[in-house]
Amino acid sequence: SLPAWMPHKAGQHYDIRITAAGGHEAIRDYSVASAPEEKGVVEFGVQLLQGGEVSPYLMNRTVGDTIEMRGPSGGHFVWEATSPEPLVLIGGGSGMVPLLSMLRHYCEGSREQEVIVIVSAKTLAHVVVYDELTAYAQENPKLSLHITLTRQTPQGWQGNTGRWTVDIIRKNITTRKLPRIYVCGPTPF
């Protein structure tokens, strides 16, 4: 909960700074996962990096702890619900976090645009907020969800497998109008 909350745009991030007892500071950018409509609340997706400076610290915070943040920041990787084009979100790993903010923003709004969500993950357990994504797809006929698994597939899996190819992406982007496309994922992605 932020005492001096400013509305963010879907896709923006915050700089989070931690200061160790000896005075060493570390600053990291964390994308916002929450929709702009969630007034006074900012949700982040934090991937725990063993040996990392900031993520282990953040994972051990409890309600009431104070964290120094600056933001929202970033103006080029944002999506507004008033945008009339179809929306295509292509993500992998923690790159799903800013895309999740866009998707939540869409679901809080008029839901007029066609939305295609394409996710790549090692296994279903690695799909960020899998249950939420599938619920959005079931609730909204204008939203289609396509998951590609690169390592393990459950028995009876009907989705894509392996690494993405141009053919997989072409097969899943079926909009008639030119879409607005956002892609986010780890560097090898």
ROSEZA-830768 format. One line per field, with one value per residue: x, y, z of N, C-alpha, C, CB in turn; residue in three letters. Coordinates in nm, 2 decimals. Glycine has a CB too. Layout:
BEGIN
nu = X_...;
nv = Y_...;
nw = Z_...;
cau = X_...;
cav = Y_...;
caw = Z_...;
cu = X_...;
cv = Y_...;
cw = Z_...;
cbu = X_...;
cbv = Y_...;
cbw = Z_...;
residu = Ala_...;
REM end
This chain:
BEGIN
nu = 0.08_0.06_0.14_0.15_0.03_0.05_-0.12_-0.04_0.06_-0.04_0.22_0.43_0.71_0.87_1.15_1.32_1.49_1.72_1.90_2.18_2.29_2.56_2.56_2.57_2.41_2.15_1.98_1.70_1.49_1.14_0.88_0.53_0.26_0.00_-0.33_-0.39_-0.62_-0.64_-0.64_-0.41_-0.26_0.02_0.13_0.40_0.59_0.82_1.11_1.28_1.62_1.88_2.14_2.12_2.11_1.88_1.63_1.61_1.59_1.35_1.17_1.15_1.01_0.75_0.41_0.37_0.63_0.87_0.95_1.18_1.09_1.07_0.88_0.58_0.77_0.88_0.77_0.74_0.68_0.40_0.04_-0.27_-0.61_-0.78_-0.68_-0.75_-0.67_-0.63_-0.49_-0.18_-0.01_0.30_0.48_0.74_0.85_0.95_0.89_0.63_0.51_0.48_0.31_0.10_-0.01_-0.11_-0.30_-0.47_-0.56_-0.70_-0.90_-1.03_-1.15_-1.34_-1.32_-1.33_-1.15_-0.99_-0.79_-0.49_-0.30_0.01_0.21_0.52_0.67_0.85_0.72_0.37_0.35_0.53_0.41_0.33_0.08_-0.11_-0.38_-0.53_-0.49_-0.61_-0.87_-0.94_-0.94_-1.15_-1.37_-1.40_-1.49_-1.34_-1.08_-0.80_-0.59_-0.27_-0.05_0.28_0.48_0.81_0.95_0.83_0.53_0.19_0.00_-0.21_-0.18_-0.28_-0.17_0.09_0.43_0.78_1.04_0.95_0.85_0.85_0.64_0.47_0.40_0.27_0.06_-0.09_-0.15_-0.42_-0.56_-0.77_-0.73_-0.44_-0.24_-0.15_0.15_0.31_0.61_0.78_1.04_1.30_1.64_1.75_1.51;
nv = -0.12_0.22_0.53_0.78_0.74_0.73_0.72_0.45_0.36_0.08_-0.14_0.00_0.06_0.04_0.18_0.02_0.06_-0.07_-0.05_-0.17_-0.26_-0.16_0.05_0.00_0.03_-0.09_-0.08_-0.17_-0.23_-0.30_-0.44_-0.34_-0.54_-0.51_-0.37_-0.04_0.05_-0.04_0.13_0.29_0.06_-0.13_-0.40_-0.63_-0.85_-1.07_-1.23_-1.48_-1.47_-1.67_-1.58_-1.32_-0.96_-0.81_-0.94_-1.16_-1.02_-0.87_-1.08_-1.16_-0.97_-0.84_-0.77_-0.43_-0.36_-0.11_0.00_0.16_0.33_0.45_0.60_0.59_0.47_0.49_0.52_0.42_0.15_0.10_0.05_0.17_0.14_0.27_0.24_0.15_-0.07_-0.43_-0.62_-0.78_-0.99_-1.11_-1.32_-1.44_-1.62_-1.41_-1.19_-1.18_-1.01_-0.72_-0.74_-0.87_-0.66_-0.51_-0.68_-0.72_-0.45_-0.43_-0.62_-0.48_-0.28_-0.17_-0.39_-0.41_-0.45_-0.71_-0.96_-1.13_-1.36_-1.48_-1.72_-1.84_-2.11_-2.32_-2.53_-2.61_-2.53_-2.32_-2.11_-1.79_-1.68_-1.88_-1.98_-1.74_-1.64_-1.84_-1.82_-1.56_-1.60_-1.78_-1.63_-1.43_-1.39_-1.25_-1.28_-1.47_-1.73_-1.87_-2.11_-2.21_-2.48_-2.56_-2.76_-2.98_-3.15_-3.19_-3.49_-3.54_-3.28_-3.01_-2.78_-2.57_-2.69_-2.69_-2.45_-2.12_-2.05_-1.87_-1.97_-2.07_-1.84_-1.69_-1.86_-1.82_-1.55_-1.41_-1.18_-0.96_-0.69_-0.47_-0.54_-0.41_-0.49_-0.64_-0.75_-0.94_-1.07_-1.29_-1.23_-1.44_-1.52;
nw = 0.00_-0.08_0.06_-0.08_-0.34_-0.69_-0.99_-1.21_-1.55_-1.74_-1.78_-1.68_-1.45_-1.12_-0.94_-0.70_-0.40_-0.18_0.13_0.29_0.62_0.64_0.47_0.20_-0.11_-0.32_-0.63_-0.81_-1.10_-1.10_-1.26_-1.27_-1.17_-1.11_-1.21_-1.33_-1.22_-0.96_-0.70_-0.49_-0.45_-0.54_-0.71_-0.75_-0.95_-0.83_-0.90_-0.74_-0.70_-0.64_-0.43_-0.51_-0.46_-0.41_-0.46_-0.26_-0.03_-0.07_-0.08_0.18_0.32_0.53_0.60_0.67_0.67_0.55_0.23_0.01_-0.28_-0.62_-0.86_-1.06_-1.35_-1.69_-2.02_-2.27_-2.30_-2.26_-2.22_-2.31_-2.23_-2.40_-2.65_-2.98_-3.13_-3.19_-2.93_-2.86_-2.65_-2.58_-2.39_-2.16_-1.88_-1.61_-1.76_-1.80_-1.62_-1.66_-1.88_-1.76_-1.61_-1.82_-1.92_-1.70_-1.68_-1.92_-1.86_-1.66_-1.79_-2.08_-2.25_-2.53_-2.74_-2.94_-2.78_-2.77_-2.60_-2.57_-2.43_-2.31_-2.14_-1.91_-1.79_-1.70_-1.44_-1.43_-1.55_-1.51_-1.29_-1.38_-1.33_-1.32_-1.57_-1.73_-1.64_-1.72_-2.00_-2.02_-1.94_-2.12_-2.45_-2.64_-2.58_-2.63_-2.53_-2.55_-2.48_-2.47_-2.40_-2.30_-2.18_-2.00_-2.07_-1.97_-1.96_-2.24_-2.33_-2.53_-2.63_-2.77_-2.81_-2.73_-2.84_-2.94_-3.28_-3.59_-3.73_-3.52_-3.39_-3.60_-3.64_-3.41_-3.39_-3.50_-3.57_-3.75_-3.80_-3.79_-3.51_-3.19_-3.05_-2.78_-2.64_-2.40_-2.20_-2.06_-2.15_-2.33_-2.44;
cau = 0.00_0.14_0.07_0.15_0.01_0.02_-0.16_0.06_0.01_-0.01_0.35_0.53_0.78_0.92_1.28_1.32_1.62_1.75_2.02_2.23_2.33_2.68_2.54_2.57_2.27_2.12_1.86_1.65_1.36_1.05_0.75_0.41_0.17_-0.14_-0.39_-0.39_-0.75_-0.62_-0.60_-0.33_-0.19_0.10_0.18_0.51_0.63_0.97_1.17_1.39_1.75_1.97_2.27_2.09_2.11_1.75_1.51_1.60_1.55_1.21_1.09_1.14_0.94_0.62_0.31_0.41_0.77_0.88_1.05_1.20_1.06_1.05_0.80_0.60_0.86_0.87_0.66_0.74_0.62_0.27_-0.08_-0.39_-0.73_-0.85_-0.62_-0.85_-0.62_-0.62_-0.37_-0.11_0.09_0.38_0.57_0.80_0.91_0.91_0.85_0.48_0.46_0.42_0.20_-0.01_-0.07_-0.19_-0.42_-0.56_-0.62_-0.80_-1.02_-1.11_-1.21_-1.45_-1.30_-1.37_-1.05_-0.95_-0.67_-0.42_-0.19_0.10_0.30_0.62_0.71_0.91_0.61_0.25_0.38_0.61_0.33_0.29_-0.06_-0.18_-0.52_-0.59_-0.49_-0.72_-1.00_-0.97_-0.97_-1.28_-1.47_-1.40_-1.47_-1.25_-0.95_-0.75_-0.47_-0.20_0.06_0.38_0.56_0.93_1.02_0.74_0.39_0.10_-0.07_-0.32_-0.16_-0.32_-0.11_0.22_0.55_0.91_1.07_0.87_0.90_0.77_0.51_0.38_0.35_0.18_-0.06_-0.16_-0.19_-0.52_-0.64_-0.79_-0.67_-0.30_-0.25_-0.04_0.22_0.41_0.69_0.87_1.09_1.44_1.73_1.75_1.38;
cav = 0.00_0.34_0.65_0.88_0.67_0.80_0.61_0.41_0.31_-0.06_-0.17_0.08_-0.01_0.13_0.16_-0.02_0.07_-0.12_-0.01_-0.26_-0.19_-0.10_0.16_-0.04_0.04_-0.16_-0.03_-0.26_-0.20_-0.41_-0.41_-0.34_-0.64_-0.47_-0.28_0.10_0.07_-0.08_0.25_0.28_-0.07_-0.17_-0.54_-0.66_-0.99_-1.07_-1.37_-1.50_-1.51_-1.72_-1.50_-1.19_-0.86_-0.74_-1.03_-1.23_-0.92_-0.85_-1.21_-1.18_-0.86_-0.87_-0.65_-0.32_-0.32_0.00_-0.02_0.28_0.31_0.57_0.57_0.49_0.51_0.42_0.57_0.36_0.02_0.11_0.03_0.23_0.07_0.35_0.21_0.07_-0.19_-0.55_-0.63_-0.91_-0.99_-1.23_-1.32_-1.56_-1.60_-1.29_-1.09_-1.17_-0.92_-0.60_-0.79_-0.90_-0.53_-0.47_-0.77_-0.68_-0.32_-0.46_-0.68_-0.39_-0.18_-0.20_-0.52_-0.40_-0.50_-0.85_-0.97_-1.26_-1.37_-1.60_-1.74_-1.95_-2.15_-2.45_-2.63_-2.53_-2.47_-2.20_-2.00_-1.69_-1.67_-1.96_-1.99_-1.61_-1.63_-1.93_-1.76_-1.45_-1.65_-1.85_-1.53_-1.33_-1.45_-1.17_-1.30_-1.60_-1.77_-1.97_-2.14_-2.30_-2.54_-2.60_-2.88_-3.09_-3.13_-3.28_-3.59_-3.49_-3.14_-2.97_-2.66_-2.57_-2.74_-2.64_-2.31_-2.05_-2.03_-1.78_-2.04_-2.08_-1.70_-1.66_-1.94_-1.78_-1.41_-1.42_-1.06_-0.90_-0.56_-0.47_-0.53_-0.35_-0.61_-0.62_-0.87_-0.92_-1.19_-1.28_-1.20_-1.54_-1.52;
caw = 0.00_-0.10_0.12_-0.18_-0.46_-0.81_-1.09_-1.31_-1.67_-1.76_-1.84_-1.62_-1.34_-1.01_-0.89_-0.56_-0.34_-0.05_0.19_0.39_0.74_0.62_0.38_0.06_-0.17_-0.45_-0.69_-0.92_-1.15_-1.09_-1.33_-1.20_-1.22_-1.09_-1.30_-1.28_-1.15_-0.82_-0.64_-0.37_-0.44_-0.65_-0.70_-0.83_-0.96_-0.80_-0.92_-0.64_-0.76_-0.53_-0.43_-0.55_-0.36_-0.38_-0.45_-0.14_0.07_-0.09_-0.05_0.33_0.38_0.58_0.60_0.76_0.64_0.46_0.12_-0.07_-0.42_-0.70_-0.98_-1.17_-1.46_-1.82_-2.10_-2.41_-2.30_-2.19_-2.30_-2.26_-2.27_-2.51_-2.78_-3.05_-3.21_-3.11_-2.84_-2.86_-2.55_-2.59_-2.28_-2.11_-1.75_-1.54_-1.86_-1.80_-1.52_-1.72_-1.96_-1.67_-1.58_-1.93_-1.93_-1.59_-1.72_-2.02_-1.80_-1.58_-1.88_-2.16_-2.31_-2.67_-2.83_-2.93_-2.71_-2.78_-2.50_-2.60_-2.31_-2.31_-2.00_-1.91_-1.75_-1.66_-1.30_-1.45_-1.61_-1.41_-1.26_-1.48_-1.31_-1.35_-1.72_-1.79_-1.60_-1.81_-2.13_-2.02_-1.92_-2.23_-2.58_-2.72_-2.54_-2.65_-2.46_-2.62_-2.40_-2.53_-2.30_-2.36_-2.11_-1.97_-2.10_-1.91_-2.05_-2.31_-2.36_-2.67_-2.67_-2.84_-2.74_-2.78_-2.85_-3.04_-3.41_-3.66_-3.76_-3.40_-3.36_-3.70_-3.62_-3.30_-3.41_-3.60_-3.58_-3.89_-3.80_-3.74_-3.37_-3.11_-2.99_-2.67_-2.61_-2.28_-2.14_-2.03_-2.26_-2.43_-2.49;
cu = 0.09_0.07_0.06_0.14_-0.01_-0.02_-0.05_-0.01_0.05_0.12_0.46_0.60_0.82_1.07_1.27_1.46_1.62_1.88_2.06_2.27_2.46_2.68_2.54_2.42_2.27_1.99_1.82_1.51_1.27_0.92_0.63_0.32_0.02_-0.19_-0.39_-0.52_-0.74_-0.56_-0.53_-0.26_-0.11_0.16_0.29_0.53_0.78_1.01_1.29_1.52_1.84_2.10_2.24_2.09_1.97_1.64_1.50_1.55_1.40_1.12_1.07_1.07_0.80_0.53_0.36_0.55_0.77_0.98_1.06_1.18_1.05_0.98_0.66_0.69_0.83_0.75_0.65_0.67_0.49_0.16_-0.19_-0.51_-0.81_-0.79_-0.71_-0.80_-0.63_-0.49_-0.31_0.00_0.17_0.49_0.62_0.86_0.86_0.87_0.70_0.43_0.41_0.30_0.07_-0.08_-0.16_-0.31_-0.52_-0.63_-0.73_-0.92_-1.10_-1.18_-1.32_-1.44_-1.35_-1.28_-1.03_-0.82_-0.62_-0.31_-0.12_0.20_0.39_0.66_0.77_0.80_0.48_0.27_0.46_0.53_0.29_0.14_-0.15_-0.33_-0.59_-0.60_-0.60_-0.86_-1.04_-1.01_-1.11_-1.39_-1.49_-1.38_-1.38_-1.11_-0.91_-0.61_-0.40_-0.07_0.15_0.47_0.69_1.00_0.92_0.60_0.30_0.04_-0.19_-0.30_-0.19_-0.25_0.02_0.33_0.68_0.93_0.98_0.94_0.81_0.63_0.42_0.32_0.25_0.05_-0.15_-0.21_-0.29_-0.61_-0.65_-0.73_-0.52_-0.30_-0.13_0.02_0.32_0.48_0.78_0.91_1.24_1.52_1.73_1.62_1.37;
cv = 0.12_0.46_0.76_0.82_0.76_0.69_0.58_0.37_0.16_-0.08_-0.09_0.00_0.10_0.09_0.13_-0.01_0.01_-0.07_-0.10_-0.18_-0.12_0.02_0.13_-0.03_-0.04_-0.11_-0.13_-0.21_-0.32_-0.36_-0.42_-0.45_-0.60_-0.37_-0.14_0.13_0.04_0.04_0.23_0.15_-0.09_-0.31_-0.56_-0.81_-1.00_-1.22_-1.38_-1.55_-1.55_-1.64_-1.36_-1.09_-0.82_-0.84_-1.11_-1.14_-0.89_-0.97_-1.23_-1.06_-0.91_-0.75_-0.55_-0.28_-0.20_-0.03_0.12_0.25_0.45_0.53_0.62_0.56_0.43_0.47_0.51_0.23_0.02_0.09_0.09_0.16_0.14_0.32_0.12_-0.06_-0.31_-0.55_-0.77_-0.90_-1.12_-1.22_-1.45_-1.53_-1.48_-1.17_-1.08_-1.06_-0.79_-0.63_-0.82_-0.77_-0.49_-0.55_-0.74_-0.55_-0.34_-0.52_-0.59_-0.29_-0.23_-0.34_-0.52_-0.46_-0.65_-0.86_-1.12_-1.26_-1.50_-1.61_-1.86_-1.98_-2.29_-2.56_-2.54_-2.46_-2.34_-2.09_-1.91_-1.67_-1.75_-1.96_-1.86_-1.60_-1.71_-1.88_-1.65_-1.50_-1.72_-1.74_-1.44_-1.39_-1.37_-1.19_-1.45_-1.62_-1.88_-1.99_-2.24_-2.35_-2.60_-2.72_-3.00_-3.05_-3.23_-3.38_-3.52_-3.34_-3.11_-2.85_-2.68_-2.63_-2.69_-2.49_-2.25_-2.04_-1.92_-1.84_-2.05_-1.94_-1.66_-1.74_-1.89_-1.63_-1.41_-1.30_-1.02_-0.77_-0.57_-0.45_-0.45_-0.47_-0.57_-0.75_-0.84_-1.05_-1.18_-1.27_-1.31_-1.56_-1.43;
cw = 0.00_-0.04_0.02_-0.32_-0.58_-0.91_-1.18_-1.44_-1.68_-1.84_-1.77_-1.51_-1.24_-0.99_-0.75_-0.51_-0.20_0.00_0.30_0.51_0.73_0.52_0.23_0.01_-0.30_-0.50_-0.80_-0.97_-1.14_-1.16_-1.24_-1.26_-1.21_-1.20_-1.25_-1.20_-1.00_-0.74_-0.50_-0.35_-0.56_-0.62_-0.80_-0.84_-0.94_-0.82_-0.83_-0.72_-0.64_-0.54_-0.47_-0.43_-0.31_-0.36_-0.32_-0.03_0.06_-0.06_0.10_0.39_0.43_0.58_0.71_0.73_0.54_0.35_0.04_-0.22_-0.49_-0.82_-0.97_-1.28_-1.58_-1.90_-2.23_-2.41_-2.21_-2.28_-2.23_-2.32_-2.38_-2.65_-2.85_-3.12_-3.12_-3.04_-2.84_-2.75_-2.56_-2.48_-2.24_-1.97_-1.68_-1.63_-1.86_-1.71_-1.58_-1.81_-1.88_-1.63_-1.69_-1.94_-1.82_-1.62_-1.82_-1.95_-1.71_-1.66_-1.96_-2.24_-2.46_-2.77_-2.82_-2.87_-2.73_-2.69_-2.54_-2.50_-2.34_-2.17_-2.01_-1.89_-1.72_-1.52_-1.32_-1.51_-1.50_-1.41_-1.36_-1.46_-1.34_-1.50_-1.78_-1.76_-1.69_-1.95_-2.13_-2.01_-2.04_-2.37_-2.68_-2.69_-2.56_-2.59_-2.52_-2.54_-2.47_-2.41_-2.36_-2.29_-2.09_-2.01_-2.03_-2.01_-2.11_-2.35_-2.51_-2.72_-2.74_-2.75_-2.80_-2.78_-2.96_-3.17_-3.47_-3.69_-3.64_-3.38_-3.47_-3.68_-3.51_-3.31_-3.53_-3.61_-3.73_-3.90_-3.75_-3.59_-3.31_-3.03_-2.89_-2.64_-2.50_-2.23_-2.11_-2.16_-2.37_-2.51_-2.62;
cbu = -0.10_0.17_0.15_0.27_-0.10_0.15_-0.29_0.15_0.06_-0.13_0.34_0.48_0.91_0.84_1.38_1.25_1.67_1.74_2.01_2.34_2.35_2.78_2.64_2.63_2.24_2.12_1.87_1.64_1.37_1.02_0.74_0.34_0.19_-0.15_-0.54_-0.38_-0.86_-0.54_-0.72_-0.42_-0.30_0.22_0.06_0.64_0.59_0.99_1.21_1.35_1.82_2.00_2.37_1.95_2.19_1.72_1.52_1.73_1.63_1.19_1.16_1.28_0.92_0.63_0.17_0.39_0.85_0.91_1.00_1.34_0.93_1.19_0.80_0.47_1.01_0.87_0.67_0.88_0.73_0.26_-0.11_-0.39_-0.82_-0.84_-0.48_-0.91_-0.47_-0.63_-0.41_-0.05_0.02_0.46_0.50_0.90_1.06_1.02_0.90_0.43_0.58_0.52_0.24_0.03_0.04_-0.10_-0.37_-0.49_-0.51_-0.74_-0.97_-1.01_-1.10_-1.47_-1.37_-1.40_-0.91_-0.95_-0.68_-0.38_-0.25_0.16_0.22_0.74_0.60_1.01_0.65_0.13_0.46_0.73_0.21_0.36_-0.11_-0.13_-0.55_-0.50_-0.35_-0.70_-1.00_-0.85_-0.87_-1.29_-1.43_-1.30_-1.61_-1.28_-0.94_-0.74_-0.50_-0.16_0.02_0.46_0.49_1.03_1.08_0.74_0.37_0.00_-0.11_-0.44_-0.01_-0.47_-0.08_0.26_0.55_0.93_1.21_0.83_0.90_0.84_0.54_0.46_0.46_0.24_-0.02_-0.08_-0.07_-0.61_-0.57_-0.94_-0.75_-0.22_-0.24_-0.10_0.28_0.34_0.77_0.80_1.06_1.48_1.87_1.79_1.27;
cbv = 0.00_0.36_0.69_0.98_0.57_0.88_0.66_0.29_0.39_-0.13_-0.13_0.21_-0.07_0.11_0.28_-0.16_0.22_-0.28_0.14_-0.35_-0.30_-0.19_0.26_-0.18_0.19_-0.32_0.11_-0.41_-0.15_-0.45_-0.50_-0.20_-0.77_-0.40_-0.33_0.19_0.00_-0.21_0.35_0.29_-0.19_-0.06_-0.64_-0.60_-1.05_-1.02_-1.39_-1.60_-1.39_-1.87_-1.56_-1.18_-0.74_-0.64_-1.13_-1.30_-0.78_-0.81_-1.33_-1.20_-0.75_-0.93_-0.70_-0.36_-0.44_0.13_-0.13_0.34_0.23_0.64_0.42_0.45_0.49_0.27_0.71_0.35_-0.08_0.25_-0.12_0.38_0.05_0.50_0.14_0.16_-0.16_-0.68_-0.59_-0.94_-0.98_-1.23_-1.26_-1.62_-1.60_-1.24_-1.12_-1.31_-0.88_-0.51_-0.91_-0.97_-0.43_-0.48_-0.92_-0.67_-0.23_-0.56_-0.80_-0.31_-0.13_-0.09_-0.63_-0.25_-0.43_-0.91_-0.94_-1.28_-1.38_-1.58_-1.76_-1.91_-2.14_-2.46_-2.72_-2.62_-2.57_-2.24_-2.06_-1.55_-1.53_-2.11_-2.02_-1.50_-1.67_-2.07_-1.72_-1.35_-1.76_-1.94_-1.45_-1.22_-1.46_-1.02_-1.27_-1.64_-1.80_-1.94_-2.20_-2.23_-2.66_-2.48_-2.84_-3.12_-3.14_-3.21_-3.72_-3.50_-3.10_-2.95_-2.57_-2.43_-2.89_-2.70_-2.28_-1.91_-2.16_-1.73_-2.18_-2.12_-1.60_-1.69_-2.09_-1.79_-1.32_-1.54_-0.95_-0.90_-0.46_-0.35_-0.67_-0.24_-0.69_-0.56_-0.91_-0.84_-1.31_-1.41_-1.17_-1.68_-1.48;
cbw = 0.12_-0.24_0.24_-0.17_-0.45_-0.87_-1.16_-1.26_-1.80_-1.83_-1.98_-1.56_-1.40_-0.89_-0.92_-0.53_-0.34_-0.04_0.24_0.33_0.85_0.57_0.41_0.04_-0.20_-0.43_-0.74_-0.87_-1.30_-0.94_-1.46_-1.20_-1.14_-0.95_-1.33_-1.40_-1.21_-0.81_-0.61_-0.25_-0.42_-0.66_-0.73_-0.77_-1.10_-0.65_-1.07_-0.54_-0.84_-0.54_-0.51_-0.62_-0.40_-0.48_-0.57_-0.09_0.05_-0.24_-0.11_0.39_0.28_0.73_0.63_0.90_0.58_0.54_0.02_-0.04_-0.44_-0.73_-1.00_-1.24_-1.41_-1.80_-2.11_-2.46_-2.24_-2.12_-2.32_-2.30_-2.15_-2.48_-2.76_-3.15_-3.24_-3.21_-2.69_-3.00_-2.41_-2.73_-2.16_-2.20_-1.76_-1.45_-1.99_-1.76_-1.42_-1.79_-2.05_-1.55_-1.55_-2.06_-1.92_-1.46_-1.77_-2.12_-1.72_-1.48_-1.97_-2.26_-2.24_-2.70_-2.80_-3.08_-2.56_-2.93_-2.36_-2.75_-2.18_-2.41_-1.90_-1.79_-1.64_-1.65_-1.22_-1.53_-1.69_-1.44_-1.27_-1.47_-1.16_-1.29_-1.78_-1.74_-1.45_-1.82_-2.17_-1.90_-1.80_-2.20_-2.65_-2.72_-2.38_-2.81_-2.31_-2.77_-2.26_-2.64_-2.22_-2.34_-1.98_-1.82_-2.26_-1.83_-1.97_-2.23_-2.34_-2.67_-2.55_-2.89_-2.73_-2.92_-2.89_-2.99_-3.49_-3.79_-3.81_-3.28_-3.36_-3.84_-3.59_-3.17_-3.43_-3.57_-3.50_-3.92_-3.71_-3.81_-3.31_-3.01_-3.11_-2.54_-2.74_-2.17_-2.24_-1.96_-2.22_-2.37_-2.39;
residu = Ser_Leu_Pro_Ala_Trp_Met_Pro_His_Lys_Ala_Gly_Gln_His_Tyr_Asp_Ile_Arg_Ile_Thr_Ala_Ala_Gly_Gly_His_Glu_Ala_Ile_Arg_Asp_Tyr_Ser_Val_Ala_Ser_Ala_Pro_Glu_Glu_Lys_Gly_Val_Val_Glu_Phe_Gly_Val_Gln_Leu_Leu_Gln_Gly_Gly_Glu_Val_Ser_Pro_Tyr_Leu_Met_Asn_Arg_Thr_Val_Gly_Asp_Thr_Ile_Glu_Met_Arg_Gly_Pro_Ser_Gly_Gly_His_Phe_Val_Trp_Glu_Ala_Thr_Ser_Pro_Glu_Pro_Leu_Val_Leu_Ile_Gly_Gly_Gly_Ser_Gly_Met_Val_Pro_Leu_Leu_Ser_Met_Leu_Arg_His_Tyr_Cys_Glu_Gly_Ser_Arg_Glu_Gln_Glu_Val_Ile_Val_Ile_Val_Ser_Ala_Lys_Thr_Leu_Ala_His_Val_Val_Val_Tyr_Asp_Glu_Leu_Thr_Ala_Tyr_Ala_Gln_Glu_Asn_Pro_Lys_Leu_Ser_Leu_His_Ile_Thr_Leu_Thr_Arg_Gln_Thr_Pro_Gln_Gly_Trp_Gln_Gly_Asn_Thr_Gly_Arg_Trp_Thr_Val_Asp_Ile_Ile_Arg_Lys_Asn_Ile_Thr_Thr_Arg_Lys_Leu_Pro_Arg_Ile_Tyr_Val_Cys_Gly_Pro_Thr_Pro_Phe;
REM end
